Amino acid sequence: MITNDQELIVTKQRIDQFQRWLAQLRQTAQPEEFGSITSGYRLEIERMQAEVLEYLLSPVPVEHEMQLA
């Protein structure tokens, strides 16, 4: 679960890295192996994207707003 903006940045960087790996696998993996090789990457990307959306769609905690003021 993402709890702050720094974790958001790191998670988005991880998503980018996983997507780069998938792009490489599209070029190098054998077609018959592609699905089994990439399924774990896909699940992890989807999990991280869900975390990003959950974090972005939640309101800023009141104590955090007070620190910004």
Long-range contacts (C-beta under 8 A, 24 or more apart in sequence): 1-51, 1-54, 1-55, 2-51, 2-52, 2-54, 2-55, 3-55, 7-55, 8-52, 8-55, 8-56, 11-48, 11-51, 11-52, 12-52, 14-48, 15-45, 15-48, 15-49, 15-52, 18-44, 18-45, 18-48, 19-45
